[in-house]
């Protein structure tokens, strides 16, 4: 699904030097590489503050802690997403409120968001799924109308651009109150271990986020907040500094592969290719098909027999997961999400896909979907 070895080989001298220099300095925690990476990512995103942390799940947790959300407060997110989004809400004893997504883009439905708002609602967590932005303009309008926070989960769409109706552009993760991302190795901007970050333009909020991520302290041994220990180590920051320089070219390579897939599958009634949002660029963290009239699991097995990996993101919606069972939700309540979970299939998508590989993959899919 992701060829990290080939990606590394292309930038090996840069990465090896970055690691070696960090080891030589022995500044492993919050060293110069961390500070430099934060500054460079702030410039790339055109955002006031980047605060690094240990992983994307921590980023979501720290964001909710920084906004002072309290047990029982309701937080709206999509049922069609990775579990971490809802997991953090539940861990903090907040109440996850799950809503439907838009069939074509797989993004959280703004209409469903507004219908789910109650006096207990405090925040919305739109997930920029598979590489393009949720429709942030109406989401921000809803948030302003109801005085809600917006926490963007941008783990799959870092580098994507959202265009507002007035022509203004902003990077994914810089539009809401706080943006949260992961630097898991398979992400579009991934390190060689674990890592994450939060983004905000609010100076006061940024200060609080930094404190929470560092045991609640702004001065050593002086603790003004209940905090956690969540940080990006210097070696990972050094690797990310190298990869950040290549992020736009990585997106272009993914977009080229997606265009090949699109062309190959066009006209096949059994295959629906990913719909592009009119407001967002797509950086293709995943290339996800929706199949119709064929057995998705049999297709996946057929591809596996030809040594073609394919993944199902996600096979079970959150509202049907045992851990998130809630009397408000029953099978059939989220028809779009449930249909997607039964019919989506993600094909290999990474920066190193070549035409020979793409031809082999598409030919196999088309052979099955005759």
Phi and psi in degrees as a GROMACS rama.xvg file:
@    title "Ramachandran Plot"
@    xaxis  label "Phi"
@    yaxis  label "Psi"
@TYPE xy
-139.421  125.615  UNK-2
-100.209  80.2543  UNK-3
-73.6035  -25.5983  UNK-4
-66.6574  -49.0015  UNK-5
-65.1133  -37.965  UNK-6
-60.588  -44.4821  UNK-7
-62.7266  -41.7541  UNK-8
-58.6353  -34.2695  UNK-9
-71.4015  -26.8181  UNK-10
-118.7  18.2466  UNK-11
-53.9692  -48.7094  UNK-12
-58.2698  -42.009  UNK-13
-65.4146  -45.2696  UNK-14
-67.8237  -44.6818  UNK-15
-62.0641  -40.1398  UNK-16
-66.5776  -41.4596  UNK-17
-61.173  -43.4503  UNK-18
-66.3016  -46.5968  UNK-19
-60.3368  -43.7049  UNK-20
-62.9563  -37.5286  UNK-21
-69.2374  -42.1312  UNK-22
-62.8308  -41.0908  UNK-23
-62.851  -38.8875  UNK-24
-72.4584  -26.6017  UNK-25
62.2106  16.095  UNK-26
-92.1593  77.0617  UNK-27
-79.6734  -27.7008  UNK-28
-121.126  124.277  UNK-29
53.0008  36.3765  UNK-30
-80.6071  -173.617  UNK-31
-58.2474  -32.5929  UNK-32
-64.4944  -37.4331  UNK-33
-64.8285  -47.565  UNK-34
-64.5201  -39.452  UNK-35
-66.7516  -41.7532  UNK-36
-62.7377  -43.7071  UNK-37
-57.3156  -45.8984  UNK-38
-65.1762  -41.2111  UNK-39
-69.311  -36.7272  UNK-40
-71.4882  -35.4078  UNK-41
-58.9425  -43.3758  UNK-42
-66.0924  -44.1857  UNK-43
-61.5714  -44.0364  UNK-44
-83.1334  -14.2843  UNK-45
56.0858  52.6859  UNK-46
-126.493  151.845  UNK-47
-66.5129  -38.9384  UNK-48
-143.08  132.514  UNK-49
-115.828  126.11  UNK-50
-120.986  115.674  UNK-51
-77.527  154.148  UNK-52
-148.443  -172.021  UNK-53
-80.0103  -28.4976  UNK-54
-168.552  172.54  UNK-55
-67.9865  -33.7397  UNK-56
-66.2345  -42.3767  UNK-57
-59.3513  -38.4294  UNK-58
-58.6115  -45.3401  UNK-59
-63.3692  -42.4131  UNK-60
-64.2759  -46.6683  UNK-61
-62.1828  -39.1231  UNK-62
-59.3046  -45.3487  UNK-63
-70.5081  -34.264  UNK-64
-65.9394  -41.9225  UNK-65
-65.6093  -28.0507  UNK-66
-86.0568  2.50466  UNK-67
59.783  36.6473  UNK-68
-68.935  141.848  UNK-69
-114.451  152.724  UNK-70
-49.2858  132.565  UNK-71
96.5971  -19.9572  UNK-72
-63.3146  143.171  UNK-73
-95.929  137.919  UNK-74
-127.823  123.635  UNK-75
-91.7715  131.051  UNK-76
-148.866  177.648  UNK-77
-85.2854  149.761  UNK-78
-77.9418  -22.1235  UNK-79
-97.5183  84.4469  UNK-80
-164.238  172.49  UNK-81
-71.0225  151.18  UNK-82
-61.3114  -28.4999  UNK-83
-55.5803  -34.0716  UNK-84
-59.5781  -46.7013  UNK-85
-83.493  -28.4064  UNK-86
-56.7383  -45.8877  UNK-87
-66.2842  -39.0219  UNK-88
-57.8829  -47.8751  UNK-89
-68.3352  -38.9993  UNK-90
-59.2217  -35.932  UNK-91
-85.5694  8.53121  UNK-92
62.4213  25.5988  UNK-93
-84.5338  173.264  UNK-94
-111.107  112.174  UNK-95
-70.2273  128.503  UNK-96
-113.781  112.521  UNK-97
-94.6531  140.26  UNK-98
-134.44  172.672  UNK-99
-79.5566  162.819  UNK-100
-114.494  168.651  UNK-101
-82.7527  131.407  UNK-102
-57.9514  -41.9758  UNK-103
-75.8493  -44.5976  UNK-104
-97.0163  -10.9984  UNK-105
68.9412  8.82777  UNK-106
-88.9935  154.722  UNK-107
-54.8214  138.296  UNK-108
-87.5016  115.551  UNK-109
-57.4064  -35.3051  UNK-110
-63.2999  -41.9829  UNK-111
-66.3247  -34.9214  UNK-112
-59.4259  -51.5106  UNK-113
-63.2468  -36.9282  UNK-114
-65.6819  -26.4052  UNK-115
-87.9259  -7.17623  UNK-116
-72.392  133.828  UNK-117
-130.119  175.18  UNK-118
-59.9002  -18.9661  UNK-119
-89.3153  -7.16942  UNK-120
-69.4835  131.33  UNK-121
-122.762  -22.3646  UNK-122
-153.821  158.088  UNK-123
-121.866  136.264  UNK-124
-118.893  89.4903  UNK-125
-75.5304  135.642  UNK-126
-103.94  124.986  UNK-127
-84.5154  80.8204  UNK-128
-76.3768  136.055  UNK-129
66.8468  -0.706758  UNK-130
127.814  0.424322  UNK-131
-131.851  158.01  UNK-132
-73.1234  143.389  UNK-133
-62.1432  165.184  UNK-134
-77.7326  88.3395  UNK-135
-73.6505  -28.0371  UNK-136
-61.8554  -53.2822  UNK-137
-66.2264  -31.6219  UNK-138
-63.7646  -43.2813  UNK-139
-67.412  -34.4148  UNK-140
-65.5742  -42.1426  UNK-141
-62.9156  -43.3837  UNK-142
-62.5847  -42.7554  UNK-143
-65.0633  -41.9615  UNK-144
-60.7433  -38.7778  UNK-145
-105.752  7.05788  UNK-146
57.474  54.6443  UNK-147
-113.436  151.58  UNK-148
-80.1979  152.287  UNK-149
-123.893  119.878  UNK-150
-111.211  109.377  UNK-151
-82.5938  127.092  UNK-152
-94.3833  100.487  UNK-153
-108.386  19.0715  UNK-154
-58.3802  -28.6787  UNK-155
-103.428  2.3929  UNK-156
-137.847  23.6909  UNK-157
-61.4781  132.602  UNK-158
98.7046  -14.0243  UNK-159
-72.5233  149.156  UNK-160
-110.236  135.262  UNK-161
-108.046  133.4  UNK-162
-110.283  123.129  UNK-163
-80.5682  167.215  UNK-164
-63.5363  -21.656  UNK-165
-89.5722  6.01127  UNK-166
92.2651  -8.6731  UNK-167
-68.5512  140.177  UNK-168
-116.608  142.229  UNK-169
-140.927  149.786  UNK-170
-73.3605  144.791  UNK-171
-52.7073  135.436  UNK-172
94.0093  -7.50915  UNK-173
-112.476  8.16966  UNK-174
-95.3914  -43.0198  UNK-175
-79.5049  -166.993  UNK-176
-64.8862  -45.5037  UNK-177
-142.149  141.452  UNK-178
-108.851  145.606  UNK-179
-130.192  137.004  UNK-180
-139.037  166.896  UNK-181
-120.026  145.386  UNK-182
-111.307  29.4074  UNK-183
-50.3912  144.143  UNK-184
-50.8757  -33.4386  UNK-185
-84.1755  -4.37267  UNK-186
-68.9079  163.58  UNK-187
-58.7791  -37.0156  UNK-188
-116.559  94.4959  UNK-189
-121.173  147.109  UNK-190
-95.2797  -162.118  UNK-191
-113.695  37.7747  UNK-192
-174.92  -132.399  UNK-193
-117.237  154.857  UNK-194
-178.694  163.055  UNK-195
-161.438  177.498  UNK-196
-161.03  158.469  UNK-197
-121.055  147.457  UNK-198
-125.029  141.016  UNK-199
-159.791  154.965  UNK-200
-102.013  2.13375  UNK-201
-93.3959  112.324  UNK-202
-60.5231  -43.4442  UNK-203
-66.2497  -42.5256  UNK-204
-65.4527  -39.7632  UNK-205
-60.3652  -42.008  UNK-206
-61.6943  -41.3266  UNK-207
-68.2319  -40.2724  UNK-208
-60.9474  -44.5074  UNK-209
-60.2142  -41.4439  UNK-210
-63.8685  -47.3969  UNK-211
-62.2482  -41.6833  UNK-212
-67.9297  -16.2134  UNK-213
-119.755  57.6151  UNK-214
60.8648  20.4301  UNK-215
75.6585  19.328  UNK-216
-116.762  141.693  UNK-217
-104.631  -26.0328  UNK-218
-123.186  138.675  UNK-219
-54.8986  129.978  UNK-220
72.0028  9.41727  UNK-221
-116.645  111.58  UNK-222
-112.957  107.698  UNK-223
-96.0477  -15.5823  UNK-224
-132.368  156.131  UNK-225
-73.7213  123.272  UNK-226
-126.227  -172.222  UNK-227
-133.594  173.322  UNK-228
-110.995  98.7995  UNK-229
-143.037  110.962  UNK-230
-146.565  156.185  UNK-231
-92.9562  127.24  UNK-232
-78.9963  161.424  UNK-233
-66.2386  -33.9139  UNK-234
-64.4464  -44.1524  UNK-235
-63.9556  -38.7127  UNK-236
-63.5863  -39.5767  UNK-237
-63.2871  -41.0559  UNK-238
-65.1325  -42.7154  UNK-239
-65.9938  -32.4012  UNK-240
-61.0814  -40.4882  UNK-241
-66.2812  -48.5076  UNK-242
-68.4925  -30.7693  UNK-243
-59.6816  -35.1845  UNK-244
-62.2622  -25.9132  UNK-245
-101.937  0.526809  UNK-246
-58.9666  -43.8558  UNK-247
-67.8072  -36.8562  UNK-248
-70.3566  -32.4522  UNK-249
-62.8982  -42.6574  UNK-250
-62.8035  -41.1732  UNK-251
-62.396  -39.6571  UNK-252
-65.123  -40.1751  UNK-253
-66.8461  -41.1642  UNK-254
-64.7472  -35.9248  UNK-255
-65.19  -43.1548  UNK-256
-64.4746  -40.2738  UNK-257
-62.9201  -39.6867  UNK-258
-63.4932  -36.9223  UNK-259
-63.6685  -47.856  UNK-260
-57.8687  -47.5087  UNK-261
-54.2255  -49.0484  UNK-262
-64.6086  -42.3972  UNK-263
-64.3531  -36.0515  UNK-264
-94.8417  -5.07051  UNK-265
-62.8305  137.131  UNK-266
89.1904  -9.00873  UNK-267
-89.5053  114.183  UNK-268
-67.3631  -16.9957  UNK-269
-89.2334  -5.79106  UNK-270
-125.707  121.39  UNK-271
-106.02  117.368  UNK-272
-80.3987  162.349  UNK-273
-61.2467  130.308  UNK-274
-78.8982  139.952  UNK-275
-95.3952  133.044  UNK-276
-67.7002  140.628  UNK-277
-71.727  -15.0941  UNK-278
-105.037  -5.56949  UNK-279
-136.534  142.69  UNK-280
-73.1028  162.376  UNK-281
-121.878  121.07  UNK-282
-101.993  6.04958  UNK-283
49.0342  63.802  UNK-284
-61.6326  -39.8564  UNK-285
-130.873  152.581  UNK-286
-112.863  105.117  UNK-287
-114.274  118.614  UNK-288
-88.2889  155.511  UNK-289
-117.28  119.125  UNK-290
-96.7219  149.651  UNK-291
-139.338  125.741  UNK-292
85.1726  4.84637  UNK-293
-132.722  157.57  UNK-294
-81.3376  113.766  UNK-295
-57.7362  -43.9944  UNK-296
-69.754  -33.8396  UNK-297
-69.0048  -36.8118  UNK-298
-62.4409  -43.7537  UNK-299
-61.3937  -41.6882  UNK-300
-65.73  -39.8074  UNK-301
-60.0342  -43.9518  UNK-302
-65.2697  -40.4606  UNK-303
-60.1358  -38.4504  UNK-304
-64.2327  -24.0446  UNK-305
-97.3496  14.0216  UNK-306
60.4838  35.4236  UNK-307
-109.33  113.43  UNK-308
-71.9694  145.704  UNK-309
-148.507  143.963  UNK-310
-124.876  155.503  UNK-311
-109.614  107.639  UNK-312
-116.137  93.3101  UNK-313
-136.555  141.53  UNK-314
-75.1554  -26.4025  UNK-315
-129.194  123.757  UNK-316
-67.4523  156.081  UNK-317
-60.5534  -35.4383  UNK-318
-70.7598  -9.88293  UNK-319
-110.563  6.46111  UNK-320
-80.9326  138.268  UNK-321
-55.9161  -41.5891  UNK-322
-64.5512  -23.6976  UNK-323
-116.105  21.9653  UNK-324
-58.9019  134.385  UNK-325
-149.24  136.131  UNK-326
-61.2644  -18.7377  UNK-327
-72.4129  -23.3351  UNK-328
-116.283  133.381  UNK-329
-133.559  159.08  UNK-330
-55.9453  131.811  UNK-331
102.294  -13.8213  UNK-332
-72.1104  -24.589  UNK-333
-125.8  73.106  UNK-334
-60.9806  -36.9848  UNK-335
-65.7997  -50.9292  UNK-336
-59.1567  -45.8755  UNK-337
-65.1755  -37.7185  UNK-338
-67.373  -40.6379  UNK-339
-61.887  -46.661  UNK-340
-59.573  -28.7929  UNK-341
-85.118  -15.1956  UNK-342
-132.157  -2.51703  UNK-343
-82.4875  149.116  UNK-344
-150.247  125.938  UNK-345
-100.007  129.93  UNK-346
-92.7583  164.28  UNK-347
-51.4635  133.455  UNK-348
-148.116  111.377  UNK-349
-160.862  179.367  UNK-350
-76.2475  -15.0388  UNK-351
-105.85  6.35904  UNK-352
-62.6839  130.065  UNK-353
-111.014  172.643  UNK-354
-63.3167  -35.6417  UNK-355
-63.3772  -43.5824  UNK-356
-65.1714  -44.0158  UNK-357
-63.5605  -38.9323  UNK-358
-64.6755  -40.8911  UNK-359
-65.0445  -44.1327  UNK-360
-64.7367  -49.6437  UNK-361
-66.8385  -37.3896  UNK-362
-62.1376  -40.1959  UNK-363
-65.8767  -43.2106  UNK-364
-62.1957  -44.0662  UNK-365
-68.5919  -32.0894  UNK-366
-61.6971  -39.6354  UNK-367
-75.7598  -36.8225  UNK-368
-96.3875  46.4221  UNK-369
